[in-house]
Amino acid sequence: MEELADIFATNGALAEHLQGFSYREAQQQMAELVAEALATGRHAAIEAGTGIGKTFAYLLPVLLSGRRAIISTGTKTLQDQLFTRDLPLLGSVVGRPMKVALLKGRNNYLCWHRLENALHDGTRDAETDRKSTRLNPVTLESRMPSSA
């Protein structure tokens, strides 16, 4: 297995796979802290400024360890970036495929309660109205809790 220092080096695997990659000491240090936490089973709270490459610094040690991880992001934009760009790139850096699942959080899924609220609250836009007319009312009636 390739060492983190080799991957993050000026002429390392990241430089080979990522045009414009530049070595950042803070990025490598963060990756080493994450790797140590994974190896010892300890928690790590790491604060890092903008531009040090936090994403690769926490993802690469997890990928190299072969362990499962849950990555929670603050924005859907970052989540999409990880899923569509960063993880596939890092998979090629470590040289093996990986299984990844993307979950957008419970606020982005429809449940019967939210559907009922959306159908009755009067704040829908035209697009939502159009789509909701395609729902089968018999199915909705049988699945929604009775309002007793």
N, C-alpha and C positions, 0 to 999 in steps of 0.2 A: 504494500500500500504506500502510495506517495505521501511524503510528509507535508504538513501544511506550509512550512517554510519554502519547500520546493514549488508548491502550487502557486503561492503568492509572490514568488520571486519575479524580478524584472523580466527574465526569460523563461518563466515557469508555464505551467499548463494554462493558467488564466490568460497570460499574454498570448499564448498560441491560439486560443479559442475566442478571444475577445479583442477585436480591433480597438486600439486606443487605450488599452489597459495600462495603468501606471501603478507602480508599487507604492503602497501606503503602509508605513510601519504600524500605525494605529489599527489598521484593518487586520493585519497579521496578528497583532497582540490580542485583539478581541477574539479572533478565531481560536487562538491558543487557550484563552480563558474559557471559551465555550467547550472546547475539546476536553479540557481538564475537568470541567463540571460534569460532562458526560461520563468521563472515565471514572470519576470518584463518586458519582451519584449525589453530588452536592448541588445546591442551588447557586445561581450566579445572577446578580443584579448588575447590569452593565449599562452605563450611560455613555453615549457617544454622540458627538456633534454631526451636523450635516456634512456630507461629502466624504466620510471615511470609508464607506462601503460596508455598512452594517449588514445589508442583506446577504452578501456573499460570506461575510465573517460569521454569521450564525448558521447559514445553510450548509456550507461545506463541511464543517465538523460533524454535523448530523448525518449527512450523506456518507461521509467516510466511515462513520461508526457503524453504519448499517442498521441503526435503530429507527424505530418509528418516532415521529414527532408530530405535534400539533402546532402549527404556526398561525397565530392570530394577528391580523393586521388592523390598523386603525381606519383604513379606507378600502373601499372596493377597488379603487384604482391600483393601489399597491398589491392587493390580492390578485388582480388580473395580471399585473406585471410579473409577479412571482410565478403564476401558473403558466402563462403563455410564453414568457421570455426567459426569466432567470433559471427556473428549475430545468427546463430542457437544455439550456446552455451548460449548467453545472453537471447534468447527467452525462454530457459528452466530455466534460473535464475529468470526471471520475471514471469514465469509461465503462459504465454499466447502466442498464435501464433501471428506472425506479417506478414504483406505483405511487400515484398522487391522486388525491381526491379534492375537489373544490366544493366547499360548502359556503353559502353566502349568508348564513346567519338566519335565525328564526324570523326576523322582521321581513325577510324577503320571500317567505313561503306563505302560501294561502292555507288557512285553516277554516273550518266551518264557521267559527265565531266571527272571524274577520270578513268572510264572504257575506254573512248575514248583515253585518254592519255596513259593508260597502253597498249592498243592494238596497238598504233602507235609509241611509243617512243623507242622501241628496247632494253629496259633494263630489260625485263622480264627474269626470270629464266625458266628452263625447266618445272618445276611443274606448274607455272602460265600459260605457253604456252599450256600445256596439258589441263588444266582446261578451258582455254578461248576458246578452240576449241569446247567445248560442248555448248557454248552460241549460241542461235538462231540468225543468222545474220539478218533475216527479222525483228525480234523484235528490234534488236539493231538499224537498219537503221531507223525504224519508231520512235524510242524514242530519238535518238541523235539529237541535234540541227544541223541545216544545216550550213555549213561553207560558208557563202556568203560574 
